[in-house]
Amino acid sequence: MGNYTVMDTTTPARTGPSATPSPGPPALPWIMWGLAALFYCYGFFQRTSPSVMVDELMREFAVGAALTGTLSGLYFYTYAGLQIPVGLILDRFGPRRVLAVSCALAGAGSALFAMADSLTMAYAGRLMIGGAVAFTWVGALLIVSRWFPPERFAMISGLTLALGMAGGIGGQAPLAVLIAEVGWRGALGIAAVLALALAVLIALIVRDQGPFTPRPDPAQPEAPKRGLAAGLARVLRNPQTYVVGLYGAALTSPMLSFAGLWGVPYLQRLYGVDREVAALATSGMMIGWAMGAPLMGWLSDRLRRRRRVMLLASSGSLLTLAAALYAPGLPFVAVAGLLVVNGLFAGGMVLCFAAGREHNPPWASGAALGVVNMFSMSAGAIFQPLLGWLLDRGWDGLMEAGRRLYSAEAFQDAVWVLVLMQGVALTAALLTRETHGRPRAEDA
């Protein structure tokens, strides 16, 4: 990045013709984005961590698949439910204070879950974690929109998602190894301490106002101030907000429910592999996302086309997921490879944020990103418990070491809904209007 002139928002700004902003180091935008992206990475770690604890959670709390799915999915109830106020709160108070406080609360939620001695306490911990990390994605994108040029928004959004995938990968095979050493409670306790340290760094370094923060036009001093509710109302009146939100939710559903929870026991049951190997394979989907999100963002920025790349992403995800789950006779290695390729295409869900932002005026960007993210994250709240419920419907009564065992047929009868959702994503991409990478006019 070039040298930016920035305003330090930790001290009162001078006003008048003699006021001059204090210059910041050229790397400052990247450092601030990096801290916000690390918090998003941490949120993704917490999002996927139950996938390698399924057996332990079933035994510890004496529950079946439906309640285990609910326990994991509670993260998404608060995460998705808070996305509209998240955008409004970030627009009002700025990312520095909001991200620092929420990061500290995420650490407290992780500690609560680690110490849970009842299912109710575990529920409370997951709800607290989900509510705290609800600010991560929109907060990171708000920093990007204020500190980086608009033509880099989709690419850096993709890089942010790539860091999130790194956290998701860390919450699978590496976490499985750590759990073997210190137990699932010890692992989540370590995660709590790391979150508190990150909260301190965010509070000390992140600044709210950047060179691309929308400012009032001095030529129109009489323009009325827009309130928080006005931004939300403008976003919710726009039909394209719902179209791109549905695209994001549908394309995200396999990653949140399969890679995020049920993929590990699915692969263990169908292919007879160890938990660590199954976790590595489901991590392949996230590795694909980590590559695909910045690639699809870069391609969309380069072509100045959102809809065309969204169609590519959704059609590729539909074909590869259907093959991975239902193509007959595929060996485990081929299925693992298809999961990587599926993630590569599905990473194109990041374009729902660029499209959602561009279909709404700049002054409502926080609200737009919050609403679209609410749609996207609702996929976890819906499909983790739904797949668990479908598994319980197909359970034949087999138990082992205090936990339920589900047949290969039960798993196959549950995951078809994820393939269906990729068709929904393709339909939503067809209904999306092209923006050519340009934000909506102020009064459009």
N, C-alpha and C positions, 0 to 999 in steps of 0.2 A: 504494500500500500504506500501511497505517497504521504508526504508530511501533512498532517491534519492540524488545524487550529481548533482547539477544543475548549470548552468551558468547564471548569472544575465545579461541580454542583455541591461539593461538600462545604463550601463557604459561600456567603451571599455574593451574588453577582453585582458588579457595578453597573450603573445605568447612566445614560447621557452620552453625548458625543465623544467624550474622552475615554469611555470604557473600551478596553481591549481585552479579548479573551486570552487566557494564559495558554501557551502552546504545550502540547503533550507529546510524549515520545511517539515516533512513527509506529511502533509495535503495539501501542496501547489498545487500539480497536481489537487486534487479534488476541491480546491477553484477556481483555474483558469477555470477548466471545468465548475464549477457551475455558474460562471459569464457569460461565453459564452452560457451556456444552458439557463440561465435566459433571455439573449437577444433573443435567439431562441424562448423562451416562449412568450416574448413580441411580436415578429413577428407573432406568431400564434394567439395571441389575436387580433392583427390588421387584420389578415387574415379572422377571423370568425365574427368580430364585426358587419359587415353589416347585418348578418342574423337576428338580432333582431332590425334592423332599417329599414327594407324593407318598412313598411307603412310610416314612417316618411320621408324617402328619396323620395318615390314616390310623396308624397304630397308636400314636400319642393321644389323639382325641377321639378314637373309636368311631370313625365316620366312614361313609362310602364315597363313591365318586361324585355324586351330586353335591354333597356338603363340602367335599374337598374343593370342587370347582367353585363353590360359593365362597369359601374361605379365601382362595386365591383371587377370585373375581371381585371381591369387595374393594380391593385396590382401585378397580376401574369405576366402581360406583361413585366414590368421592372424586376421583380424578376427572371422569367425564362430567359429572354433575356440577363441578365447579368451573368448567371452562368458560362459561359466559361471564360470571363475576370475575374470573381471572383476568380476562381481557380488559374489563372495565377498571379493575383495581390497578393493573399495570399502567394503563393509560393515565390514571389519576395520580399514583404515588411513585411511578418510575420503577425500573428493575432492581436498583441497588438494594433498597431496604426490603422490598418484597422477597427477592430471591434469598437474601441473607437469613431472614426470619423463617422462611419456609424450609430452607436447608437444615436449620437447627431443629425444626419440628420433625423433619423426616428422620433425623438421627434419633430423636426421642421416640418416634413410632417404632423404629427398628429395635430399640432397646426394650420397649413394651412387648413386642411380639416375641423377642428372645426369652423374656422372663415369663411368658404366658403359662399359667397352670390350669387354664380352663379354655374351652372353645370360645366363650364370650370375651375373654381377655385377648385371645388371638384375633378374633374379629375386630376388636377395638384397635389393635396394633396395625392391622392391614388397612383399616379405614383411615387411620391417622397418617400412615405412609402415603396412601393414595392422594389424600387431600393436600399434603405438603408438597409432593412432587408434581401436583397439578400445575404449578407455576413454571415448570422447567422449560417446556417446549416453547410456549408463547413468549416467555421472558427472554429466551435466547434469540428468538426471531425478532423480537422488538429491539434488542441490542443491534442485531444485524441491520434492521431497517433504519436505525438512527446513526450508525457509524460506518456503513458501507454504501457504495453507490447502488442505485436500484438495479442496474444490469448485472450485479453479482448476487442478487438476493436468492435466486433459485439454486445456484451452485453452492453457496455457503449454507443454505438450508439443507442441501444434500450432505454436506460435510458434517453438519450438526447431527443429522440422522445417522450418519456413519459412526460417529462417536457413541451415539445411543446404542447402536448395534454391538459396539465393543463391550459396553456394559452388559447387554443381554447375553453375549457370549461368556463374559466373566461369571454370569449368574448360572451357568450350566456346567460344562465339563470342569473348569477350574474350581468352581464352588463345590462340585461333587468331591473333588480331591481334598479340599479344605474341610468339608464336613466329615470325611473319613478320619481326619486328624483331630479336630476339635469339637465335632458334633454340630448340628444345625443351630443350636442355641449360641454356641461360641462364635460361629461364623457371623451370625446376625449381630452379635455384640461388637465384633470388630467393625462391621459396617456402620454401626451407630457412631463410633468414635471418629471414623473417617468423615462422616457427614458433618459433624460439629467442627472439625478442622477446616473443611471447605467453606462453611458458613462464615468463619472469621475472615478468610481470604476475600470472599465476595464483598463483605462489608467494607473492607479496607481499600479495595482496588476499583471496583466497578463504579462508573459514573453514569448518570442518567441521560444527560443531553449530549448529542453528537452533532456533527456537521450536516447530517441529513434529517434531523428532527424537524417535522413540519412546524413552521412558525407563522404567526399572523402576517398578512400582507400589509406593510406600512402605508400603502397607497389606499387602503380601505379600512381606516381606523374605526369606522362606524359598524363594521361587520359584527354581528352578534356572536357571543361565545356559545359554543355548542356543549351541552352537558353530556354526562356519561350515558344517560338514557337515550339521547338522540343518536349516538353512534350505534347502540344496540338496535334501536328501531330501524335505522337505515339499513343495517345488515340483514335483519330479519324480514324486511319487505322485499328483498332481492331474491327471486327464485333461483338464480344461479348459486347462491350460497348453499342451498339445499342440495343442488345437483352435485357440486364438487365435494360437499360434505359426505354425501352418500358414496361417491367414488372412493374417498379416503377410507371410510368405514369398511366397505366391501373388500377393498384390496388389502386392508390390514388384517382382516379376520383370521387368516391362516397363521400369520406370524404371532399374533397375540394369544390364540387359543391352542394351536398345534405346537409351534416352536416354544411358546410361552408356558405350556403346561402339559398337554396330553401327548405330545409327540414322543417323549422318552418312553413312557409305558407302552405306547402303540408299537414302536420299533422293537422294544424288548419282547413283546408278545408275538408279533408277526415274524420276527427274524431270529429270535433267540440270542440276542447279543447282550453283553453286560451293560449296566447303567451308564458307565463312563463312555462306552462306545456309542450308545444311543444318544447321549447328550452331545457328543461331538458331531454326530450326524445332524441333529436338529440345530446345532449351532451353525451348520453349513448354510441354513436358510438365512440366518442373521449375517453371516459373512457375505452372502450374496446381496442382502440389503445394503450392507456397508459399502459395497462397490457400486451397486445399482443406483442408490439415491443420489450421490454426487454426479454420477455419469448421466443419469436422466436429467438432472438439473442443469448440468453443463450443456447437454444436447439441446434442451428446451431453450436455454438462454441464447445459444449459438444460432438456432433456427428462428428464434423469436416466435415460436409456436408452442402453445401449451396443449391444445386438443390433440394434435397429431401424435405427440410423444405419450400422452395419456392413453391413446388407443393402442399404441405399441406395447406399453407396459401391461395393460389389462388383458389384452389378447395373449401375450406371452405367458402371463401368470396363469391364465385359464388352462392353456394347453399343458404346461409343465406340471401343474398341481394335479390335474386329472391323470396324467401319465404316472406320476410318482405314487399316487394312492390306489389307482385301479388298473394300470396296465398289467396284464397277467404274466407271471413267470419272471419278473425282473429280479435280479440279484440285489442284495443289500447295497453293494457298492454303486450300482446304477441308480437306485433310489436316493442314496445320499447325494450323488452328483446332480440329480434332478432337483433336489431341494435347494442346492446352491444356485442353480440356474433360475429356479422359481423366485428366490430372493432377489436375484439380479433384476428381474422384470418388476417384481412387486415393489421394489424400492422407488419406482415411479410414483407411488402414492404421495411423495413429497410435493408433487406438482399441484396437489389440491390446495396447498397453502399459498403458493404463488398465484394460482388462479383465483382463489377466494379473496386474496388481498387486492388483486387487480380489478376484480368485479365490484369493488366497493371503494369509496373515496378515501384518500390517505389519512384524514383525520379520524377515521373509524377503524384504522388498521388493527389496533389491539382487540377490539370487539370482533372483527372479522376473523382474525386468527383464532380467537377463543371459541367462537361458534363452530368453525370448521374442525378444530381439534376435539371439541365435544362429540361431534359426529364420529370422528375417527376412533376415539378411545372407547366409545360405547360398544365397539365390536368386542372388546375384552370382557366388558360387563355382561354382554349377552351370550357370547359363544363359549366362554369357559364353563359356566354353569350348564348351558344347553347341552354341550357334548357330554358333560358328566351325567346329566339326566338321561340322555339317550343310552349311555353306557349302563346305567342302572336298570333301564328297561330291558336291556339285553343280557343282564347278569343271570347266570345259570345256578347261582348259589354256592359256587366254589370259593373256599376260604383257604388262606395260608398265613400262618404266623400272625393272626389277628387282623388281616386285611383281606379285602375282596380281590379275587382274580377275575379278570374279564377275558373272554375268548377273543380270538382273532375276528370271528364273525361279528361280535358285538362292536369292536372297534371299526370295522368296515361299514357297519350299519350306522355309525355315528358321524363319520367324517365327510359324508357326501354333501352335507350342508355347506362345507367350506368351498367345494367346487362350484356349487350353485352361486355362492356369493361372488365368485370371480366373473360369472356371467352378468351379475348385477353391476359390477364395476365397469365392464365393457359397455353395458347399456348407458350408464351414467356418463362415460367418456363421450359417447355418441351425442348426448344431449348437452354437452358443455359448449358454450360459445367461445370462439377464439378471441383472445385479448391481444395477441401479437406482443406480449410482454409489456404492455403499457397500462399503467393504473387508470382507473376510471376517472373521468373528468370530475372536478369538484362538485358541480351542481347537476351532474347527469342523473 
